[in-house]
Amino acid sequence: MTPHPLLDIAEVARTEPYLRTVGEVFRAFRDQDSGCVSYGVRLPDGERWFVKEATTDAARQSLDRARTFHRAVRHPVIVPQLHRFATGDGRTAVVMPWRHGESLYSPAPLRHAGPLARFQALPVPRALHAIDHLLDAHLAVETAGFVAVDLYDGAFLYDFDAGALHLIDLDEYRPGPFVLHADRLPGSRRFMAPEERRRGSTIDTRTTVHALGRAIRILLHTAGEEPTWRGTAAQLALVERATHPDPAERFTRVAELTAAWRRSVH
């Protein structure tokens, strides 16, 4: 059997030149805060793949952490790491299937006109469908003993044509619970729980619940200077409980939040 040019390699001299020898690099993502450079690659048979290369020590540690996560957690919504290879300059790269869609993250000046605003204008049933998939994926995360770290709208890849949500870049998810020994965890302040910015605090499933509550609140609001909640009053109450500043006042588990949310929908 002919070796696969991306899934059967152990090391290449340099990533981008190699990718150009085996296929077409149709997208490149170079200026990333993560310290990674990523490529969309189309092979001659039409297969499309996503290759992500760490360019800094911190990014490499993040990809190593992600390797542990993806070995433990599998879910149709979570885009998996399928293979990793080394490069001659000491870097690490990972191979993932390409998923069609648009990142829902937009910088603040574009937040009212970008993909997130487009999502917020979708019919409510489509938004609820995406939220249910988001929660279901995090049931798998919780069952595997991991907690969400650095979950934000940049991790939401939404295919507007198919109405499908994909989760990407979950590289900072970690086994939990754990005690925070730094001043803060990586992440967007729009999604982070208070304990993620407090040294010595416990990070556990209630922290994941907070991130999911923030995600639901954002996905079910309208865009604009004065966003409007598009769900029911009961659903808003669930979100407010999930995002309570005091972890003791939140749902204790993702499973508890998910069950309550599904009852509110049905």
DAMO-V85009 format. One record per residue. N is the residue number from 1. RES is the residue in one small letter. SS is DSSP state (H for helix, E for strand, - for the rest). PHI is phi in radians with two decimals (none if undefined). Layout:
# DAMO-V85009
n res ss phi
N RES SS PHI
N RES SS PHI
This chain:
# DAMO-V85009
n res ss phi
1 m - none
2 t - -1.20
3 p - -1.07
4 h - -1.31
5 p - -1.19
6 l - -2.07
7 l - -1.64
8 d - -2.09
9 i - -1.76
10 a - -1.82
11 e E -2.78
12 v E -2.30
13 a - -1.17
14 r - -2.53
15 t H -1.19
16 e H -1.09
17 p H -1.03
18 y H -1.13
19 l H -1.03
20 r H -1.28
21 t H -1.47
22 v H -1.85
23 g E -3.02
24 e E -1.79
25 v E -1.47
26 f E -1.62
27 r E -2.53
28 a E -2.41
29 f E -2.05
30 r - -1.77
31 d - -1.65
32 q - -2.02
33 d - -1.10
34 s - -1.24
35 g - 1.49
36 c E -1.96
37 v E -2.06
38 s E -2.20
39 y E -2.42
40 g E -1.68
41 v E -2.16
42 r E -1.89
43 l E -1.42
44 p - -1.00
45 d - -1.43
46 g - 1.69
47 e - -1.06
48 r E -2.03
49 w E -2.35
50 f E -2.06
51 v E -2.05
52 k E -2.13
53 e E -2.02
54 a E -1.39
55 t - -1.93
56 t - -2.31
57 d H -1.09
58 a H -1.11
59 a H -1.16
60 r H -1.14
61 q H -1.07
62 s H -1.14
63 l H -1.16
64 d H -1.14
65 r H -1.10
66 a H -1.12
67 r H -1.05
68 t H -1.09
69 f H -1.08
70 h H -1.22
71 r H -1.23
72 a H -1.67
73 v - -2.15
74 r - -2.25
75 h - -2.73
76 p - -0.98
77 v - -1.40
78 i E -1.52
79 v - -1.29
80 p - -1.52
81 q E -1.46
82 l E -1.76
83 h E -2.80
84 r E -2.41
85 f E -2.53
86 a E -1.67
87 t E -2.09
88 g - -1.14
89 d - -1.63
90 g - 1.47
91 r - -1.59
92 t E -2.16
93 a E -2.28
94 v E -2.16
95 v E -2.03
96 m E -2.35
97 p E -1.16
98 w - -1.35
99 r - -2.11
100 h - -1.30
101 g - 2.73
102 e E -2.15
103 s E -1.14
104 l - -1.45
105 y - -1.41
106 s - -2.37
107 p - -0.99
108 a H -0.85
109 p H -1.12
110 l H -1.87
111 r - -1.12
112 h - -1.64
113 a - -2.41
114 g - -1.63
115 p H -1.04
116 l H -1.11
117 a H -1.09
118 r H -1.13
119 f H -1.10
120 q H -1.17
121 a - -1.64
122 l - -1.19
123 p - -0.99
124 v H -0.95
125 p H -1.00
126 r H -1.21
127 a H -1.14
128 l H -1.12
129 h H -1.09
130 a H -1.14
131 i H -1.11
132 d H -1.09
133 h H -1.18
134 l H -1.06
135 l H -1.16
136 d H -1.10
137 a H -1.08
138 h H -1.41
139 l H -1.13
140 a H -1.14
141 v H -1.06
142 e H -1.14
143 t H -1.05
144 a - -1.41
145 g - 1.51
146 f E -1.92
147 v E -2.11
148 a - -1.37
149 v - -2.33
150 d - 1.11
151 l - -1.49
152 y - -2.72
153 d H -1.16
154 g H -1.21
155 a H -1.50
156 f E -1.72
157 l E -1.82
158 y E -2.02
159 d E -1.60
160 f - -1.19
161 d - -1.26
162 a - -1.59
163 g - 1.16
164 a E -2.10
165 l E -1.75
166 h E -2.16
167 l E -1.87
168 i - -2.22
169 d - 0.97
170 l - -1.57
171 d - -1.23
172 e - -1.68
173 y - -1.09
174 r E -2.40
175 p E -1.07
176 g - -2.45
177 p - -1.34
178 f E -2.56
179 v E -1.69
180 l - -1.36
181 h - -1.82
182 a - -2.13
183 d - -1.25
184 r - -2.88
185 l - -1.57
186 p - -1.19
187 g - 2.66
188 s - -1.48
189 r - -1.08
190 r - -1.18
191 f - -2.00
192 m - -1.31
193 a - -1.42
194 p H -0.96
195 e H -1.18
196 e H -1.31
197 r H -2.08
198 r - -2.38
199 r - -0.99
200 g - 1.56
201 s - -1.40
202 t E -1.63
203 i E -1.85
204 d - -2.54
205 t H -1.13
206 r H -1.20
207 t H -1.23
208 t H -1.07
209 v H -1.00
210 h H -1.08
211 a H -1.06
212 l H -1.19
213 g H -1.08
214 r H -1.13
215 a H -1.10
216 i H -1.07
217 r H -1.01
218 i H -1.23
219 l H -1.23
220 l - -1.81
221 h E -1.77
222 t - -1.39
223 a - -1.42
224 g - 2.13
225 e - -1.17
226 e - -2.15
227 p - -1.09
228 t - -2.03
229 w E -1.23
230 r - -1.80
231 g - -1.55
232 t - -1.53
233 a H -1.10
234 a H -1.14
235 q H -1.19
236 l H -1.12
237 a H -1.11
238 l H -1.14
239 v H -1.12
240 e H -1.14
241 r H -1.19
242 a H -1.10
243 t - -1.84
244 h - -1.05
245 p - -1.04
246 d - -1.60
247 p H -0.97
248 a H -1.17
249 e H -1.63
250 r - -1.51
251 f - -1.05
252 t - -1.39
253 r - -2.48
254 v H -1.06
255 a H -1.07
256 e H -1.21
257 l H -1.07
258 t H -1.10
259 a H -1.09
260 a H -1.15
261 w H -1.14
262 r H -1.15
263 r H -1.13
264 s H -1.22
265 v H -1.42
266 h - -1.79
